């Protein structure tokens, strides 16, 4: 088919077929898995010959039972309904001529695409035994030792196989299997939000464009941003990794091909049904007319408010714009056009109107002056078309004059700034006010230390009428900064001109915020050297407006400062968010300097129970705007002995709880932290509750490490060994088993690198019922299996305490890596290696090898194979070095069953031994009873007290950390 004829078909199809409302009804409710059917018994067969759409509707309309899945026999047009999903029926089976449909998953499984029956033609990186399908999906999402892209799940044995690869990397999946297994692929980026996926399928007609792309997700992005035509679907070739874009969908082509010669996955774009919504984004997103990429409906009026973060502006670009224009109407004057799009530079239609657009005439790009754009789309009944499709992103303005308190940053912050760029920001305070300017972070790369390639210049603009004001304490009114700086000394002046210039795209740029302070009220600092109370100015009345007040608290020598919040009401706190820099708040710093680490920003009425400094001093700062309507605070101050310290030094402590959850952040978050520091958070939930810690951001020590020798986060409770985290990968959630949880953070060990730290949300939940019958993650089962015991010594690896704890990150990473290497060596023996424990002596790994009961392999065979492998690699086992002489595999001898005569002899011998021992003991007690009666009573009492204490501690502690993965 030539290109011209193909595009003629495209122009006619929307009119002939209309919108694919029926197909979209199925796609919005069910996932289709071609050539698969349910293993369980049919609950109900719908009567008559039905289409797939009618079968889906029959499932949704079923009244006798809750239909959650169905099989559709494409050749016989039969519809088989089920009240269960494949996970509870033993999985799916490969069946030509039948497609299985299951309700779209929510939660974790909704982030995966099911391929139905089959498995990858590759050995898994990690394996879990005795876990549910949902746990398998969560383990894949939370895997920290590699990026998990897919998993296979075996239903009878509940074994979960995690892979770094996808089906496209291994040439597809295999269905020539003997066990019940289903393959799932992880969806990333645009595929989750914007597309429905169907594995092993393709559209029946040709494509508009074919490109070579790395994966399905890049292919999805190409479809979303295609400008030459409206891309509605794409097929991805698993074997060639080609991306085929099309304007057609399943409905337009009369269905999908499911018996294609090549391995293909089909994805169709979801329709945009939003109308009258607020679109919030911190980075970039899409805005489209209702029902895009299909024709929009008639007689619609939809408002779309785009809102980005404070201090940002909106850059919006056109991808497509095609509104119906009545005959005789002029698109240069949209007053006579029935379908229009109007855009205002603000939050309401009272803001400045940027323009009204119609037909095919629209802007190429527009930029807002603030953080809002209002879009109003209107359609009449005269006709319809595809509508509009825009891309917008949130950006820091490069040129701006400020007249209100706020924030600014270099373009693309916190990412690399653009090359050969120059920005100017002018800040002028109102009459009788001063500008208080603080840079929280300047990171222009270590290579900019000479200020040649990138720099920030700050020029003070003095008030000529006020000669008493000393702006920047320097011979010049201009300061130049480059390299890496955080928590700098603040500046004050009636005005500033800040300039940024860069010739490199290195570092993250700069971030600053500024305040307007009444002239003469800028200095309300107080030195506190006694225990007592600190009250905000005027408490309980509102404090003075537009001011920054500091309290520097100094404790006596060898003591630290502890503050508690008797009363606190300052500004408004965003829900589950940190306090805004540019609004009313209290800043707490661990030290007396303005450059000391920021350990908390407090606003609203929610505060920690207490904050304890790590050193002799603490700094409190109250920042108020011109809109003050709150009573302020009453804070108690006390001096304490230093009790929180470890081998590295003392640490500051924040106590959290007890009524409701909240957030916790590392010092100086979200900016880089290079100062050496130690922190601890103590969370206490109400009685009967446990604590769930969910990480939302995590950037500590860069790449993951088994031992975390530098910056690290340690989560524990009581005397439990706990869990150790250090990476730039989001750790799995942590759930305590008691109502307390402690988090320690050691930072600043890297001097040549910088990391932002972490942010987490903690919530309180009812304590779950714990049963001993529940399957244990990562624990091997030997039921019906032939087992071999073994051990080997890993050289050049120090033993750390965390290797004693199977739940710790160090144990999981080391065990997983070692199991992978050993399984590859023993692959031909059809065996599975599981690490049981690590013991000191360098590091000695004790393992168990599980093999099918009919397959008997002598321990010597395992020893010989591993020995030969290590000889050829000079002792290397992957990244490990193994002591060849330490290898030992053995099988415990069970012997023959004892006869009845032997049993009787053994029982008689035991009874005689017990009788003799009893007589001797009685003689001893009679002989020495009186002499040692008091000492025996004392020992018994002591032993009873110790036993009771141990029992109580055991009941209280339990297993302190439980991963909900």
C-alpha positions, 0 to 999 in steps of 0.5 A, a space after each residue: 500500500 502506497 503512502 498516499 492511499 494509506 493516508 486517504 484511508 486514515 482520513 475516512 476511517 474516523 467518519 466510517 467507524 466513528 469512535 471506538 467507544 465499545 472497544 474502549 469500554 473493554 480496554 478500560 475494564 479488562 486486560 486481554 491475554 491472547 491464546 490463554 485460558 483459565 485452568 479452573 472450572 467454568 462458572 457460567 457460559 453466556 448463551 448465544 454467539 457473542 462478540 468480545 465486547 458483548 462478552 465483556 458486558 455480560 461479565 460486568 452485568 452478571 447478577 448471580 455472582 461477581 464476574 472478574 474474568 472471562 475466556 472468549 473463544 474467538 472461533 466459536 464465539 463462546 463466552 465463559 465467565 469466572 468468579 475468580 482470577 487466574 491467580 486463585 485458579 492455578 494460573 493460565 494455560 496456553 490455548 490457541 483460539 481462546 483469549 483470556 480477559 481479566 479485570 485491570 489490576 489496581 495497586 502493585 499488580 497494576 504496574 505490570 503487564 501479564 503475558 499469561 502462560 509462559 516464562 523467560 528463556 533465562 535464569 532468574 537473578 533472584 528467587 523467592 519461595 512461598 510468596 504470594 503473587 502480590 508479594 512477588 510484584 512488590 519484591 520486583 518493585 523494591 529490588 535494590 541489587 539490580 533493576 527488576 524489569 520482569 518476573 515469572 510466578 509459579 502457582 503450585 509452588 508459589 515460587 517467584 523469579 525476578 529478572 533484570 531482562 525483559 522478553 524483548 531481551 531474550 527473544 520472547 517467552 517459552 510456553 513449552 513448559 511442564 509447570 504452571 507459570 505466568 510471566 509479568 513485565 514491569 510498566 514504566 513511564 508513559 505506559 502506565 498512565 497513557 496506554 493499554 497493553 495487549 501482549 503477543 498481538 498487532 494491528 492488521 493494517 500497515 503503520 505510519 512510521 517505524 523507528 528503532 527504539 530500545 524498549 516499549 517505554 521509549 516507543 510510548 513516548 514517541 507515540 505521545 509526542 508524534 507531530 506528523 500525525 495523531 498516533 493512537 497505538 503502536 506495536 513493539 517488535 520483541 525480536 528486532 526492538 522496532 517501534 511501529 506507530 499507527 493512527 489506527 486502533 483495534 476497533 479501526 482495523 476489525 480486531 488484532 492479529 494474535 497469530 503474528 509470525 513475529 513476537 509483537 506487543 500492542 499498546 493503545 493510547 487511553 482516551 483523555 476524559 478529563 474536563 474541569 480539572 486542575 493539572 498539577 505537576 512539578 516537572 512536565 506533563 501533557 494537556 489534551 482535549 476531552 476524548 483525545 486522541 479521538 474526536 471530542 464530543 459536541 456541546 462541551 465547555 471544559 476548564 483546565 487549570 495548570 498549576 506548577 510549584 511555587 516560583 516556577 513558570 509554565 512553558 507550553 508547546 503545541 504537538 497537535 491542534 485541529 478544531 472544527 471550523 464551520 464553512 465560511 469561518 475565518 480562523 484568524 478571527 475566532 469570534 465566528 468559530 464554534 469550537 475555540 480554545 482560550 488561554 489566560 495567564 493566571 488562575 482565573 479568566 480575570 487574568 490577562 488573556 494570552 489568546 483565543 485559538 480556532 481551526 488549525 491556527 494556534 501558538 507554537 509555544 507560550 510562557 506564563 508569567 506565574 505558576 498558573 495557566 487557565 485553558 477553556 475549551 468550548 465546542 458546539 454542535 456544528 461538527 467535531 475534530 481531533 482537538 488539541 494535544 499540548 506538552 508543558 513543563 515547569 521551569 524556573 524563570 531566568 529573567 524576573 523582577 521580584 516585588 514580593 517574598 519568594 524563591 528563585 533558582 537557576 534554570 532546570 534546578 535541581 538538574 544540570 543548568 543549560 550551557 552558555 546561559 545567563 540569567 538576571 533576577 532583581 529584588 527590590 524591597 518596598 520603602 522602609 523595608 530590607 531584603 533578607 537574602 539566603 542561598 540554601 545551595 550553590 553547586 556549579 561543579 567542583 571544576 568551577 572553583 576558579 569562577 571561570 566556567 560558572 558563577 553566581 554574582 550578588 550585587 547589593 543595591 543600597 538605599 542612598 537615603 539611608 546611609 546607616 545600612 551596610 549591605 554586604 560587609 565587603 569593600 565591594 557591593 558585589 560578591 561572586 560565588 562558584 563551586 559548592 556551597 550550602 547554608 551561606 551567611 545571609 545578606 541584607 540590603 534594600 535591593 539585590 541584583 543576582 546574575 547567573 552565567 554558565 558555560 557548562 552543564 554541570 552541577 545543579 545550579 543554585 537555589 535561594 529565597 528572600 524575605 522583606 524585613 521592616 527597617 529597624 526591626 530586622 535584628 530581634 535576636 536574643 541569646 539564651 543561657 538559662 533554662 526556661 521558656 522562649 515566647 514568640 514576640 507578643 505571645 499569645 498575640 500575633 508576632 510582629 510582621 515581616 521580620 526574622 527573629 533569632 534565639 541562640 541557645 547556649 548550654 553549659 559545657 558538656 551539656 546539650 540543648 533540648 526544646 519541647 513545644 508547650 504551644 505552637 501555632 505558626 502559619 499553615 503546614 501543607 498536608 504531608 509536606 514540608 514547610 514552604 521556605 517563603 511562608 511563615 515558619 520556624 527554622 531549627 539549626 544544630 549550632 549557633 551559626 546561620 551556616 549550621 545544619 538545618 535539622 527542622 522547619 516547623 509550621 502549622 500546629 504539628 511539631 515533634 515531641 522534642 528536639 535535642 541538639 548534638 552540641 552545646 548550642 542550638 539556633 531558632 529562627 522565626 520567619 514572618 511575612 506581612 500576613 500574620 494571623 496566629 498566636 506564635 509559640 511557647 517553647 521550653 528549654 532545658 539542658 541535658 547530659 549528652 546521652 545520644 552518641 556512638 563511635 563517630 560522635 554525638 547526634 541530634 535527636 528528634 522525637 516524633 509521635 504520638 497522635 498521628 503520622 507525619 514526615 521526617 527529612 534529613 538535614 538540609 533536605 532537599 539540598 546537598 549535605 556535605 557536613 559531617 553529621 549524625 542524627 536520630 529520629 525516635 518515633 513512638 506510636 500510641 499503644 496497640 499501634 505499629 509504625 509504617 515507614 514509607 520512603 519517598 526520596 532516597 539519595 545516600 552514598 550513591 550506589 548500593 553497598 553491602 556494608 555501607 562503609 560511608 553515609 548510611 541510614 540505620 532503622 532499628 527498634 530496641 536491641 534488634 539488629 535492624 536494617 541498613 540502607 545506603 544507595 540512590 534506590 528507594 528502599 522498601 517500606 519498613 513496618 515495626 512490630 512494636 510501637 517504637 521505631 528508631 532511625 539513625 543517619 550518618 552523613 558527610 563521609 564523602 568529601 568529593 561527592 554530595 547527596 541530598 539525603 532522604 525524605 520519608 512518611 511515617 504512619 500509625 496502623 493497627 498491629 497486624 495478627 502474626 501467625 507462625 503458619 505464614 510462609 517465610 520470604 526467601 526461606 527454602 523448603 526441603 519438603 520432598 526434596 533431596 538436600 545437600 549441606 555445604 559451606 565455603 569461605 569468602 576471602 578479603 571480606 570482613 564480617 559485619 554484625 548485620 550478616 547475623 540478621 537475615 532481614 538486613 540489607 547486607 545479608 539479603 544483598 550478599 546472599 542473593 549475589 552468592 546464590 546467583 553465582 553458585 546456581 550458575 555453577 550447578 545449573 547442569 545439576 538442576 539444583 537450587 542453592 540457598 544461603 542459610 547463614 553467614 558465620 565469622 572467620 572472614 565470612 563463611 557461608 553455610 548453604 543448602 542445595 535442594 534437588 528433585 527427590 529422584 535426582 541423587 547427586 553425591 556431595 562429592 559431585 558438587 565439591 568437584 564442580 565448584 573446585 574445578 570452576 575456581 581453579 580455572 578462575 583463580 578462586 574467583 566466583 563472580 565478584 567473590 574470592 573463595 578459599 578453594 580448600 574451605 569448600 565442603 559439601 556433605 549429606 547427613 547420614 540417617 542410618 537404618 531404622 532401629 529394631 524393637 530390641 534395640 529400642 528396648 535396650 536403649 530405653 532401659 539404659 536411659 531409665 537406669 541412668 536417670 535413676 542413678 543420677 536421681 539417687 546421687 542428687 538426693 544424697 548431695 542435697 541431704 548431705 549439704 542441704 542445711 549448709 547451703 540452704 540460704 545460698 540455694 534459695 538466693 540463687 533460685 530467687 536470682 535465677 527466677 528474676 533473670 528468667 522473668 526479665 528475659 521472658 518479659 523482654 522477649 514478649 516486648 521485643 519480638 521481631 522488631 523489624 518486619 519488611 512489608 515486602 
